[in-house]
Amino acid sequence: GKNEYDLLVIGGGSGGLACAKEAAQFGRKVAVLDYVDPSPRGTTWGLGGTCVNVGCIPKKLMHQAALLGSALKDAPHYGWNIAQPAHHSWSVMAQAVQNYVKSLNWGHRVQLQDKKVKYLNMKGSFSDPHTVRGWTKAGKETIVTADNIVIATGGRPKYPTQVVGALQYGITSDDLFWLKESPGKTLSSFILYVSLECAGFLTGIGLDTAVMMRSIPLRGFDQASMECLTECREQMASLVTEHMESYGTKFLKRCFPTKVEKLESNRLQVTWKNTDLGTEESDSFDTVMWAVGRAPDTKTLNLEAVGVKTNSETGKIIVDASEATSVPHIYAIGDVTEGRPELTPTAIAAGKLLAQRLFGQSSELMDYASVPTTVFTPLEYGCVGLSEEAAVQCHGADNVEVFHAYYKPLEFTVAERDATQCYMKMVCLRESEQRILGLHFIGPNAGEVIQGFALGIKCGATYPQLMKTVGIHPTCAEEVTKLHITKRSGLDATVTGC
């Protein structure tokens, strides 16, 4: 009658691994069950989840490759004698990135072994609230029982099923980072933040890249940072896409694809409708990548059989503030849960805190407010806290004050780079304390800049306190400490440099 494990974690991504390892620290018997279904194109990977294998890690490394390409163009202005144009080798970059990812896969396995966490490379399905059936790739079945079960299976990219040939000929981010050869001329269709990020680094390494957008850019970024992007999304996304256009990425605006066909040359013919002109257009590409959002990876878990409730529209698992599902002793964390930021650090933190509550006599809950995040486009966009619109909705237009400015990074001056889109906005309460509600920053190293200010905003920093903060000169982050241009929410204001 006794269950085999104190904790079973289904899903070996960032959140699941963090939860399992934290639980093991308390001397509990823990197992992790993880299995990666091949993508429609047959791509698979190892332990570590989306972030390690087909998300943050390879994306940031390829983003870095593109930044190096930009630096090579700047180099002659700084006295470097470099032959132009420089040529990039996809296969060399891809092999290096893939080797590093594989080293992380192995590292996760070693860590689980060191902490005496049982790793089961199996696909799981619930039999009852304490029992999971696991199947190996070869079809061998294992029964696993546990007092507590945590679902941390994350999500997988969706395909636009209404587009003829989309599934047959297209790829997603699940495939892009594991390509051995260059994707060549690429169409990234539908404009979620991952679409912009991938299009950005593909352009940066010299590939002919286009993004097809039916609506406003960064439509899905509010899933990644729940508070940041509403009204600000349109303003900030416009600046990001303007820079990408000047950088060389093509944008097919107000267009949506209807059909993908394979030509005799093995190229892909994409047909689309232009809603502005009312015309049908087409072009050929070497690769078509879909970025239409992600679906929770729950289809094989048999959640209905044990009564775990999900959102009927999104398919995500409904949890409360303690990450508990509708079934006692079954919890869920990370991207598979409804209403949570789809971010690796929040999944890791939530997983650790859950293990501490289950086995360490803690009562601390995960705080999802003011979580910082960044879009790694060629000109990065980072934000933390509320957008201007969200602040007005929460506090009223008369109680919100905005400080904003364009600025020019010192690095751009000698190389004569365009800084038109380098911009920052700070949203504050108008009351005497002027507490900072949100910060938005577009520019080089936005992630590093926002990370530094996130702590202050989390701790309730005010605008006067920020103005008393001595900036590090000469940095882009310093410009935030010099913001002095204001406008009352809802009123126009002339924006000039700091």
Secondary structure, 3 states (H helix, E strand, C coil): CCCCEEEEEECCCHHHHHHHHHHHHCCCCEEEECCCCCCCCCCCCCCCHHHHHHCHHHHHHHHHHHHHHHHHHHHHHHCCCCCCCCCCCHHHHHHHHHHHHHHHHHHHHHHHHHCCCEEECCEEEEEECCEEEEECCCCCEEEEEEEEEEECCCEEECCCCCCECHHHHCECHHHHCCCCCCCCCEEEECCCHHHHHHHHHHHHCCCCEEEEECCCCCCCHHHHCCCCCCHHHHHHHHHHHHHHHHHCCEEEECEEEEEEEECCCCCEEEEEEECCCCEEEEEEECEEEECCCEEECCCCCCHHHHCCCECCCCCCECCCCCCECCCCCEEECHHHECCCCCCHHHHHHHHHHHHHHHHCCCCCCCCCCCCCEEECCCCCEEEEECCHHHHHHHHCHHHEEEEEEECCCCHHHHCCCCCCCCEEEEEEECCCCCEEEEEEEECCCHHHHHHHHHHHHHCCCEHHHHHCCCCCCCCCHHHHHHCCCEEECCCCCCCCCC
